[in-house]
Structures are given as C-alpha cells and as structure tokens.
Amino acid sequence: MHEYANSLKGFINAWKQVAQAGTPEQREKATAVVEDARKAIYHILADGSAGRTTSLVVP
C-alpha cells in the first residue's frame, strides 16, 4: 500500500503546483486530467482491466 500512497502524494503535489502557480488554462487542463484519472480508476474496477495503460480518456 505504501507505493500507492507515494504515487498519490506525487499526483497531489503536482496538482497543487498547477493550482498555485499555473495559468487559468493550465488549471483547467489539470482539472480535466484529475477527472480523467478518477474515471479511469473506476473503469479499472468496473471491467477488471488492471493492466489498461493506453489512455486516461474514458467515454
């Protein structure tokens, strides 16, 4: 579980940097990435494709 926590911390730190120092366009793009990542994680749970790495975009 520790490796997952480190990965999430890195993700959150990157998002915080964009939130604090990014342009409005960068913040909008970062928000879209966060939403896509959330959807992709749920997609993994829904279809059992844990190895899915082709794209974060989920219809």
C-alpha positions as CSV (number, residue, x, y, z in Angstrom):
1,M,0.0,0.0,0.0
2,H,3.0,2.3,0.6
3,E,3.8,2.5,-3.1
4,Y,0.3,3.6,-3.8
5,A,0.4,6.3,-1.2
6,N,3.6,7.7,-2.6
7,S,2.1,7.7,-6.1
8,L,-1.0,9.6,-4.9
9,K,1.1,12.1,-3.0
10,G,3.2,12.9,-6.1
11,F,0.0,13.3,-8.1
12,I,-1.5,15.7,-5.5
13,N,1.7,17.7,-5.2
14,A,1.8,18.2,-9.0
15,W,-1.8,19.3,-8.9
16,K,-1.1,21.7,-6.1
17,Q,1.7,23.3,-8.0
18,V,-0.6,23.9,-11.0
19,A,-3.3,25.2,-8.7
20,Q,-0.9,27.7,-7.1
21,A,1.3,28.8,-10.0
22,G,-0.5,27.7,-13.2
23,T,-2.3,29.9,-15.6
24,P,-6.1,29.6,-15.8
25,E,-5.7,27.4,-18.9
26,Q,-3.2,25.1,-17.1
27,R,-5.5,24.8,-14.1
28,E,-8.4,23.9,-16.5
29,K,-6.2,21.2,-18.2
30,A,-5.1,19.9,-14.8
31,T,-8.7,19.6,-13.6
32,A,-9.5,17.6,-16.7
33,V,-6.6,15.3,-16.0
34,V,-7.8,14.7,-12.5
35,E,-11.3,14.0,-13.7
36,D,-10.0,11.6,-16.4
37,A,-7.8,9.8,-13.8
38,R,-10.8,9.3,-11.5
39,K,-12.9,7.9,-14.3
40,A,-10.1,5.6,-15.4
41,I,-9.7,4.2,-11.9
42,Y,-13.4,3.4,-11.7
43,H,-13.2,1.9,-15.2
44,I,-10.5,-0.4,-14.0
45,L,-12.7,-1.6,-11.1
46,A,-15.7,-1.9,-13.4
47,D,-14.2,-4.1,-16.1
48,G,-11.3,-5.6,-14.3
49,S,-8.7,-4.4,-16.8
50,A,-5.9,-3.5,-14.2
51,G,-3.3,-3.5,-17.0
52,R,-5.0,-0.8,-19.0
53,T,-2.5,1.9,-19.8
54,T,-3.4,3.1,-23.3
55,S,-5.3,6.2,-22.3
56,L,-6.9,8.0,-19.4
57,V,-9.8,9.3,-21.5
58,V,-12.9,7.4,-20.6
59,P,-16.1,8.0,-22.6
